[in-house]
Amino acid sequence: QEECGQMVIPVFYRLDPSHVRKQTGEFGKIFEKTCHDETEEVKIRWSEALTDVANILGYHSVIWGNEADMVEKIVNDVIEKLLLTPAKDSEDFVGIEDHIAKLSMLLQLEAEEVRMVGLWGSSGIGKTTIARVLFN
């Protein structure tokens, strides 16, 4: 978040955020095992990053009675945040039609089933633009 200016929305699924914050409990055991071969400097950086993430207001699955409701809330919040992101005119992007066609085929928009797709990549390469053009 700090280095790339990206938005972070923590989802603590069947996990107590305080265990992430302090690297305790089962999470702490797995953290220690994961960092076993790392330098102390790397371990400290990861520990600080996990503490920072756990301090960000996010979603905690334990407080939701129905996981589907939680997922729906997360999706709606992400969509709302994406819609607040300023968009550029898609006509200026060379080759965007190819990306839209491929994504449309993968999503099978004519189908009745619910589909979820994640777009991942470096900042500024057009993920949000492609999603917005496809949505519109």
C-alpha positions as CSV (number, residue, x, y, z in Angstrom):
1,Q,0.0,0.0,0.0
2,E,2.7,2.5,1.0
3,E,5.1,1.7,-1.9
4,C,2.6,1.3,-4.7
5,G,-0.2,3.5,-3.5
6,Q,-2.7,0.6,-3.8
7,M,-5.8,0.2,-1.7
8,V,-5.7,-2.7,0.8
9,I,-8.9,-4.3,2.1
10,P,-8.1,-7.0,4.6
11,V,-10.4,-10.1,4.8
12,F,-9.7,-12.2,7.9
13,Y,-11.4,-15.5,7.0
14,R,-11.7,-17.7,10.1
15,L,-8.8,-15.8,11.6
16,D,-8.6,-13.4,14.5
17,P,-7.0,-10.1,13.3
18,S,-5.2,-9.8,16.7
19,H,-3.3,-13.0,15.8
20,V,-2.2,-11.4,12.6
21,R,-1.3,-8.1,14.4
22,K,0.8,-9.9,17.0
23,Q,1.7,-13.0,15.0
24,T,0.3,-15.3,17.8
25,G,-1.8,-18.4,17.9
26,E,-1.9,-20.7,14.9
27,F,-1.1,-17.8,12.7
28,G,2.0,-17.1,14.7
29,K,3.2,-20.7,14.4
30,I,2.8,-20.7,10.7
31,F,4.5,-17.3,10.4
32,E,7.5,-18.6,12.4
33,K,7.6,-21.7,10.2
34,T,7.4,-19.5,7.0
35,C,10.2,-17.2,8.2
36,H,12.4,-20.0,9.4
37,D,15.0,-19.6,6.6
38,E,14.7,-15.8,6.3
39,T,17.0,-13.2,7.8
40,E,15.9,-11.3,10.9
41,E,15.5,-8.2,8.8
42,V,13.0,-9.9,6.5
43,K,11.1,-11.3,9.4
44,I,10.9,-7.9,11.0
45,R,9.6,-6.3,7.8
46,W,7.0,-9.0,7.3
47,S,6.0,-8.7,11.0
48,E,5.6,-4.9,10.6
49,A,3.6,-5.3,7.4
50,L,1.3,-7.8,9.0
51,T,0.7,-5.5,12.0
52,D,-0.1,-2.7,9.6
53,V,-2.6,-4.8,7.7
54,A,-4.3,-6.0,10.8
55,N,-4.7,-2.4,11.9
56,I,-6.6,-1.6,8.7
57,L,-10.4,-1.8,9.1
58,G,-11.4,-4.9,7.1
59,Y,-13.7,-7.9,7.2
60,H,-13.7,-10.5,9.9
61,S,-15.7,-13.6,8.9
62,V,-16.4,-14.6,12.5
63,I,-18.9,-11.7,12.9
64,W,-20.9,-12.7,9.8
65,G,-23.6,-15.3,10.2
66,N,-23.7,-16.1,6.5
67,E,-20.5,-16.2,4.4
68,A,-22.5,-15.4,1.3
69,D,-23.6,-12.1,2.9
70,M,-20.0,-11.2,3.7
71,V,-18.8,-12.0,0.2
72,E,-21.7,-9.9,-1.2
73,K,-20.8,-7.0,1.1
74,I,-17.1,-7.2,0.1
75,V,-17.9,-7.3,-3.6
76,N,-20.3,-4.3,-3.3
77,D,-17.6,-2.3,-1.4
78,V,-14.9,-3.1,-3.9
79,I,-17.3,-2.1,-6.8
80,E,-18.1,1.2,-5.0
81,K,-14.4,1.9,-4.5
82,L,-13.7,1.1,-8.2
83,L,-16.4,3.4,-9.4
84,L,-14.9,6.2,-7.4
85,T,-11.6,5.7,-9.2
86,P,-11.2,8.2,-12.1
87,A,-11.4,6.5,-15.5
88,K,-9.8,7.5,-18.7
89,D,-11.6,7.2,-22.1
90,S,-11.1,3.6,-23.3
91,E,-10.9,4.7,-26.9
92,D,-7.3,5.9,-26.4
93,F,-6.1,2.4,-25.4
94,V,-4.7,0.3,-28.3
95,G,-5.8,-3.3,-28.2
96,I,-8.4,-3.0,-25.4
97,E,-11.0,-4.7,-27.6
98,D,-9.0,-7.9,-27.7
99,H,-8.8,-8.0,-23.9
100,I,-12.5,-7.3,-23.6
101,A,-13.4,-10.1,-26.0
102,K,-11.2,-12.6,-24.2
103,L,-12.6,-11.6,-20.8
104,S,-16.2,-11.7,-22.1
105,M,-15.6,-15.2,-23.4
106,L,-14.2,-16.4,-20.0
107,L,-17.0,-14.8,-18.1
108,Q,-19.7,-16.3,-20.4
109,L,-21.9,-13.3,-19.6
110,E,-25.0,-15.0,-21.2
111,A,-24.9,-17.8,-18.6
112,E,-27.1,-17.7,-15.5
113,E,-24.4,-18.8,-13.1
114,V,-22.5,-16.3,-10.9
115,R,-18.9,-15.9,-11.8
116,M,-16.1,-14.1,-10.0
117,V,-12.9,-13.0,-11.7
118,G,-9.8,-11.4,-10.3
119,L,-7.7,-9.0,-12.4
120,W,-4.1,-8.8,-11.1
121,G,-1.1,-6.9,-12.3
122,S,1.1,-3.9,-11.7
123,S,-0.4,-0.5,-11.1
124,G,-1.3,1.5,-14.2
125,I,-1.5,-1.3,-16.8
126,G,-5.3,-1.0,-17.3
127,K,-7.0,-3.5,-15.1
128,T,-9.6,-1.1,-13.8
129,T,-10.2,0.3,-17.3
130,I,-10.8,-3.2,-18.8
131,A,-13.2,-4.1,-15.9
132,R,-15.0,-0.7,-16.3
133,V,-15.4,-1.1,-20.1
134,L,-16.6,-4.6,-19.7
135,F,-19.1,-3.6,-17.0
136,N,-20.4,-0.7,-19.1
